[in-house]
């Protein structure tokens, strides 16, 4: 029998935390709550967790530091940021630090629960696909291992964030197919909300600095003007967009 999913809530507003706990427990999740950043850091280290629901503005350690700590861990945990900071800058910053989703307060508890379910389903599906694929993928100098979640280029190990690995792995699995930014958000991040497309550009630019000899003239991840991006099945001299 599959074990219940474990959800960690890091939220200093007791009322919001209790509502979150009630709604998530109704989904049969095991829920733990930390009321400040220090407690959040401690409980994070006592994982593994299947989901992290994280406020940004916390006493002690702020939510962005906890997000960075979570992304430095070997076990990948989906992260939903909940915050009163509703500006596009804060939303993009949270996503670029590795959060999977961002909800501005006030938000619907039902919507949050729906997003938790969707992220957990997607995480489970990615894990199943990795087990099924099992074997390494190779493409003009790149080697990706979906089980170990490791990548190398011309024999040298690549230091990729979990999301960078997911994006590169998706591209290599689907060579020469063109994907819009919204399509990539849906396929790799698991959502397609307007306003999140900038994070795709950022991740592609970072990948290019790690896998291209000249990021300004990429040969692997190419820009298809007016349509999106594709991964070249064979090295290309086509110039991409920064």
N, C-alpha and C positions, 0 to 999 in steps of 0.2 A: 504494500500500500504506500502511495506517495505521501511523503511527510508534508505537513501544512507549511505554507509559505510564511516566512518570517519578515515582518515589516518593522523598521525602526523609524519612529517619528522624533525629530528634533525641533521643538517648537516651545517658545517661552510663554505664549499665551495659553493659559490653562483651559479656557473655554474652547478655543479652537482645537487644542490637543485632545480634549475629551470627546468632542464631536468626531474628530478623525478616528480616534480609537474605537468608538461605538460603531461607526459605519464600516470600518475595515474588519472588525471582529465579526460583523454580520456576514462577511464574505468568507468566514472561517480561517482568516489569517491570524497568526500569532503576532501580537503587537506589543512592542516595548516603546516607552516614551522617555526622552531626556528633555529636561526643562531649561538647560543652558548648554553653551558650547563645550565646556569642559566635560560634562557628563556625556554629551554626544560623542566626543572623541573617544572617551573610555568605552562606551557601549559599541561603537563602531569596531573597535579592536577586539571585541568579544564575539564577533560574528562567527560564521558567515551569515550575511543577511541577503534576502531575496529582493528587497526594495528599501530605499531610503527616501523618506519624505522630509524635506529640509527647509527650514526657514533661513533667510539670509541674516536678518538683524537679531543677533542673540547676545545675551550677556556672556562675557568671557571670551571664547573663541567664536569668530563670526562664521556664518554658513559657507562662505567662499573657501575658507581654510579647510573646513570639514570636507567640502566637495573635492578639493585638491588632494587631501589625505586619502579619501575613498578611491580616487582614480590612481593613486600610487600603489594601491594594494593589488596583489595578484588575482584575487577573486573579484570578478566584475559584478557590481551591484547597480541596477538601474536607479537613477536619481531623479526625483521630481522636486524642483524648487518651488516653494510657496513664499510669496513676499509681498509686502506693501509697496516695494519699489517696482513700479509698473512701467518704468521708462524702457524704451527699446534698447538703450545702452546697457542697462542692468540685465535685461533678458538675454541679449547677445553675449554679454560677459559670462553669465552663468552657463549658457550652452557651450561656449568655447572652452570653459574650464572642465567640461565633461558631463554636465547635467543632460539628462535625456528629455526633459520637459520642464516647462516653467508656467506656473499659474499665478496671476496677480490677485492679491486680496482686494475686496472680498470675492470669493469664488463659490461655485456650487459644489457641495459635498458629493452629490451624485456624479458630477462631471469628474471630480478628482478620482473617485472610486473607479469610474469607467476607464480613466487613463491608467490607473494602476493595473487594472485587469489587462488592458491592451499591451502595456509594456511587459508584463509577466508572460503573456502568451508569446510575444515576439522573442523574448529572451529564451524561453523554452524551445521555440522553433529553431532559433539559431544554434542552440546547443545540440538539438537532434540532428540538424543538417551537418554540423561539424563531425558528429559521431558517424553519420552515414558516409560523408565524404572521406573521412579518415586520412586518406593519402594527401601528400603534399601537392601544391600547385606550383608549376614552374612556368615562367614567361620571361624571355630574353633577359636573363641574369637575375630575375627575382625568384625567390623560393618562399612560399608561405605554407606554414603548417597550421591547419585550423584547430587541431586538438591542443597542441602546445601554445597556440596563438603567438607564434614567433615568425619573424620575417628576416630575410637576408638579401643582400644585393651584391652580386659578384663575390660571394663568400663572406662578406662582412655583415655582421648583425645590424639590423635596423632598430632604432629606438623609437617605437611607435606607441602612441596612446591607444587605449582600447578602441576608441571611435575611428582613429586613423587606420588601424588594422582592419576594422569592419568595412570601412569604405574601400580600402585597397583590395581586400579580399573579394568584395562584390564586383569591383571593376574587372579583376583578373578572371573571375568566373564568367563574365559576360563581355568578352572582347569584341571590339568594333560595334557594339550597340550604343546608340546615343541616348543619354538620359538628361532630362531637364533637371534643374535644381529641385523643383517640387517632387519630381519622381524619385530623386536620390533621397530626399527627406523621408519620403514614404517607405522606400525600400530599406534604407540603412538606419535611419533614426526611428522609424515607426510612426511618423505623423507627417501631415502635410499642411500645417497651419501657415497662413500668410504671415509674412514678416520674419520668418525664420531662415529665409534663403541665404542671407549673408553668411551664416555659419557654414554652409556648404562651400562657398568661395574660400573662406578662411582655411577650412580643412584641406581643400585641394591645393591651395597655395603652400601649406605646410608640408603636404605630401611631396609636392614637386621639389621643395628644397632638400628632401631626403632621398629621392629616387631618381632625380634628373641631373645629368651632368651640368646642364645650364637651365635653371628653372625658368628663365625668360624665353627659352626656345625649347619647350618640352618635346620629348619624343615618345613618351609613354601615355601620360594623361593629357589628352588633347582637347582644346576648345573647338566646338563646332558652332560657328557663329550663328546666333539667332535661335539655336536649338538646345545647346547644353554642352555636355562633356562625354567623351568616350575614352576607353583604354585601347590603345593600338595593339592589334594582335602581333604585328611585327614592328620593329623600330621605325619611326617616321621622322622626317625632317620638317613636318608641318609645325609652324610656330603657333604656340598657344597664347592665351591671354593670362596675364598676371591676376 
